[in-house]
Amino acid sequence: MSDWFKLQIVSGMSGSGKTIALHTLEDMGYYCIDNLPISLLVSVADHLINEPEAIFRKTAVGIDARSQSSQLSTLPDMVEDIRNSGLDCKMLFLDTKAETLIKRFSETRRKHPLTNEQRSLAEAIRYERELLAPVIEAADLRIDTTHTNLHELRDLVRHRIGGEEGKVSILFESFGFKHGLPRDVDFVFDARCLPNPYWQEELRAYNGMQAPVADYLSAHQEVTSMLSDMIDFLARWIPAFEADGRSYLTIAVGCTGGQHRSVFLVERLSQHFAEAGLHVMSRHREL
């Protein structure tokens, strides 16, 4: 019976959106438990395996830095033991850059759980990242919420975790190199060598999802050649990742500003692989 049951662990930095992720999973039919002590994780898994009940068929637990540091370091081994027992167990980690977390806590006037009279907010965030380092390394899926609002995070959780069983979930993401590389991606393609619509004054106000830019880029052989090469490469290697048991794959395409070339290519890649029957989502970080 355990192979019909799923345990989803949700962890992440304080202020990164863990509560939103758990609420989204609850809306998806998961039985959710927030702030579970790590010492009880094995007991929850044992219950799902040995006393399976329909209400717990999909269970999600929230684990964060409020657990003792000694327990956090043992979490990866616990998860591996749970998987070896036959239970489908995945771990999601939500990450956010420190400066964004400081801004969020300042705006909401919430107290970071690790601050005290001796530890400032910035120091608490650094300390929390140190505590969660073993969890970050062991996570199956990491989502960077630095540039993500509430609605986008809900969509990401729904699409990435709610995909078809046995199929790898693929996220195609466009970005601008001048704003920094996205974190936690598997492949990065650089489109800065392609003709740039930005230098066409009549196209500057449009983005790569709109017809004027799409028509301009489609008319250039370099663009269609790069797109064809990217499709061939990914078509060759996505099945290999899927066969290796990977559940998530993130593919980023960048140009200078993340408005035109990368957006166009991500749209075309998403369309191609969705039509091929893969579980696909697209995201444009700079739009």
Steps between C-alpha positions, in 0.01 A plus 500: 500500500790742573572551131157669471593749771704816463690700761602853396741686726495880475790698641666832435617831633268690732310750286550302178138386469478164681154576637374591152647177362331291770165675447532432127570132564200489734286636216643219283369236742802455726463444874738767633695519826700818561814532715534125560788413735750296301500236774138420404561470124580129511188436708286677238662295224450175693133583546456559125669168423353276771158656562405658166181706509347673200512842665880476522555376141673831424669649806715813522707605799672831565847486653714807565786640707295502818604135530824432687812528286608146591170370362526705181832337418337155518208587270663384172571155648146481639356578157720237336385237755135595437547458126672164549195387699292539184327833563501767228672786685606830341648815648433858386721787615397865458790742482520879486790746490588659834429858392148401389434320829612808696262714296210258553549482877536878519182561299287249690659580839511130574767361731748253355487183715879502554545865599567591862668774702843386380412409140382756242270420208785477250698276737194280559457448125867402461473266798182343366668427165785327683254287698305404188806419285445119525134546402588721203745241367252212536198675344352347184357833389612851589294807412652846523225737612713818487309629196177305563172640629230305683306401188813394308616283790162326515520431125855365532404264783187380317679434172826359634362272771161425347633349176427157361647206691819365347554804276773754553371853564683750281522874567622722216609838637616816322725751674731796439872454560528860618269409791703194598484128429200308637583257779434128507476436126619190316582654161569861397492611136645836396310683224700824509668420169168522313362816331362730769155654442586762761704686241196525272331808639154392384538165686649624825166532681393144416616173659575156357145377556357760263466467124726786383802361687413137424471577128830689502689217672335225294629669183866455605671172413728521805197500729327204335830310493563554870144401585532182292830411668353556847200279418726223367724516807213494750308232310812285527564552870162555669410129466835411659421714805150352513640144483737588783201580721523878491171666591593860418707671233556875466628645173588870482553715192662841542553810293621844608184640656266199504232672292529384139725215379489281811124546536442403137716188526339388829154536346601292199670233711201474735261467207711232330543277803142547621382381159738205539304397810737616775391673822622852427480846660650829385604800708641838399694640792546855373153564357 
